[in-house]
Amino acid sequence: MKLTRLHAADKLTFTLTGPEVQRALTLASLHEIRLLHIRALPAGVQAQVAGVDWLRLQALLQNGPWTLRLLQRRGPGGLLERLALRPGLPMGAAWGFLLVLFFSRFVWTIDFGPLDSETQTRLRQLLAGQSICEGTLLTQDVLARAQTAALQQSDLFGWISLNFTGARLFVESTAAEHQTVETVPTQSALYAAAAGAITAIEAESGFCTVTVGQQVQAGDLLVDVQRLDRKGNPVVQGASGRVLARVEKSYHATQSYYTTQAVLTGRSSTVQSWQLLGREVYREEPPASCTGLTEEAWLPLHLGRVTLPGVLHQTTTRETADTPCHYSETAAQALALRDCRAQLYREFPDAVIEAERRSTVAGDEAAESTVTYIFCANIAKKR
């Protein structure tokens, strides 16, 4: 393509000199070449013509006794001419646009907003379980699955939204708020889980069969689901609530002096893998001998202050080994006492201990402890 054609949209200013200039202007008019701003000069005329008609005007007057001289061009033709002489510029711009369009489909950075570091770590692990990290080629299906999995973390988020735009994954969330929902009482009566003296009755529904101060035995009926009205007809109501009692109960535990436990050896190994644009470009092989507690971390890749679409995956293993442990007599007795209290709280989580009597025996191979607790707790249980 000739460079002169690039000036088709320009306005060209020229001079026309020679004998009988009027005849040249008439020829241009007859050939529908429109000339603008015609101004007389001592040796001819000065005029303007559209760039699209410039070649026609030159061809029309080239055999005549006239001389055409271009003075000025106005329009985009100059820029197009420079671009035509340097084709790498438009090609580079086009390739740059296509590359930006392509790479913007990858995750370059993840914006967690105001989340604290611990929550960010847990959310990173959740996203990594859905194959989402820096460098991932993200699709709507993968994003929807990750958001569904995040919403199932009821202890972390009350509401969460994952939005991907401009190569950045935005995390918007609200903190979880826990609210106790009362269940509908079932048609089951409440019975005493242990013997004791009733100290308070907090029955929400049902019909109480005991009073405050009454002594009950394990298995006694505390709250019934049915009673007869004045006419002798049964009235049924689900039983729910609490019946507090002062209980005296003993627990027994044994702790051996010699035992085996998994103990950290102090040795650890870190295995790294580099991922770029969703592909693993480098990976270290883990040592076969190192086994134990494992932690994973995903660190975004940076080149100076520029974030790259990749991630450094680190897997740290802290070695553990089964090691024989020897407890002294005092330590074994303390562990046995702790086990007794753990048994109490497993059976009665809301227990308030008022007094306790301890009995410990140091044997040849183990220490035995028996603790009698006097405590107040909810003893109402369903069978």
Beta strands, then each sheet from edge to edge (+ up, - down):
strand 1: 11-17
strand 2: 35-41
strand 3: 44-50
strand 4: 67-74
strand 5: 109-111
strand 6: 157-165
strand 7: 168-175
strand 8: 190-192
strand 9: 196-205
strand 10: 207-208
strand 11: 215-216
strand 12: 221-224
strand 13: 226-228
strand 14: 234-236
strand 15: 240-256
strand 16: 258-276
strand 17: 279-283
strand 18: 292-303
strand 19: 306-326
strand 20: 352-362
strand 21: 366-378
strand 22: 380-382
sheet 1: 2+ 3- 1+ 4-
sheet 2: 5+ 7+ 6-
sheet 3: 10+ 12- 8+ 22-
sheet 4: 11+ 9- 15+ 21- 20+
sheet 5: 13+ 14-
sheet 6: 17+ 16- 19+ 18-
end
